[in-house]
Every structure is written in structure tokens, then in C-alpha cells.
């Protein structure tokens, strides 16, 4: 905001703080606002879209996700383990594009799970301002309790918690919202753990037989924001990437963000695109001006 004050005329950028239910609603429903843009949950996205529809005002929405990270049997497991962690542990899993569903081909399932359990147990958790820290705390008590409610559900259902799932209260972290990275295996993609956005370091794992089943399960979601494919056969990976209905998909990496690539989702993950030139079109209107230079009557009237 301070930089904007220095480089832009007064009033061009206004920072309004407060709860979304109060300040957000005031902005979205104000007659002086003729373009809406929102990044957040799909539930709130409905409200923003409704506010725009009532006034015939366009809205750009970047919403939730339950993105599938697909690990094929020919994947480089070193890259896969790193990519899986980038997908679900970056920013404590509080990322809309998080790779929160892990689809693993059955031939490498046991080996990969063993590698992941070891990797997750060795994550350095602590003060995010410490350069040695790999994962910090959840943003609030409310978010922490939401995540824990899913873990409690897993404990009481047919799901299997493979590692993690506990709040960390030792090493001076008892006053923060620190949670162990969590792996949960489910048998059915219809399980709420595989369908609902948890928004935390909780990874739901599903075993798949082949490429076709991986694509089918990946697309069996109301969301379509992001995803990943790990395979040493790039043609194979590309075929899957093309078939998965998401706005962005990584191959042999995850959560790497190129500056020149537009970002946005399919289905209930949003409308429009952010970043790069595609984002600018959201804030522009097309006008057509026609000039008759003939200086001749048309003879119609």
C-alpha cells in the first residue's frame, strides 16, 4: 500500500480492512464498484458472484480446490516425494492449489508410502521466521480446529491415518497452531476426505490401477484448479495432463509458479484468470468505434 501511494495518484488504490462479512459485503454490493475480484473459498465465491449478478457486474473468482497429484509406476520417486511435499506442505497446506489428493499407481504404492512416512516425520516444524523451518503454524485457531475435525473423522471412519495427525505441543510450540504433516489412506474417492477442501497439511491417498482410473478419479471432483503428474514418460504424462480437467497441472514438480503463466480454475474452482496478460482482460471492456469516411448518403431514407 505504501508503494502504491508513492507511484499512483491518490484514490486509485484503497485498502479497506475488516471482516469479509462486513467490509467485503460493503464493497461487493456498492454501486460505485463495477468490477469484482475475489480469492477465497467457493462458498464465499457464490456470494460474490451473486452480488455481481444482481448489479450485472463481472466477477473474477479464484476459489477452492481438491487437486489430484498423480504418481505413476515409472515416476522418479525422488522427484515425486519432493513434489508431493511441495504440493501439500507448502504454506502449511493452506494453498488453494494444494495437491491434497494423492493418486498412486498400485505397483509403487507401498514403496512410495514408506518413503513419504519417513519424509513427513522429518519435516522441521517451527517458527516460520527461522530459515531452518520447513513448515510453520496454521493461520488461526478456527482453521486448526477445522483441520482437526477432519482428522477426528478419519479416526472414526474406514480411513487409515498412516502418519501424523497430532497437534504439536513440545519444543516451545504449545502456544501455536502447529500440526504434524498427515497422511490418510482412503478406499473410495467419494469419501469426504477426498472431496472436501481441508486447507491444511493433510494428504488423502488413493491407490489406482492404471492411467485411465487415475484420470477418472482426478476428474471426480467439483473442483478443477490444479494437479500434478509424475512420470518419466513425458508423452504419457502429457496425455494425462490434457485429460484432467484443471486450469493448471504440473509435470514432475508441483507448486512451481512461472511468472508468465495465467492461473485459474475449471468448474467450482473459479471464473477468469489471474497473472499475465490474460488477467488484464478481466479488467478491460471492449469498445467498437465506427467512422464513415465516405461522406455519401446511403439512400435508404
Secondary structure, 3 states (H helix, E strand, C coil): CHHHHHHCCCCCCCCCCCCHHHHHHHHHCCCCCCCEEEECCHHHHHHHHHHHHHHCCCEEEECCCCCEEEECCCCCHHHHHHHHHHHHCHHHHCCCCCCCEEEEEHHHHHHHHHHHHHHHHCCCECCCCCCCCCECCCCCHHHHHHHHHHHHHHHHCCCEEEECCCECCCCCCCCCCCECCEEEECCCCCCHHHHCCCCCCEEEEEEECCHHHHHHHHHCCCEECCEEEECCCHHHHHHHHHHCCCCCCEECCCCCCCCCCCECCEECCEECCECHHHHHHCCCCCCCCCCCCCCCCCCCC
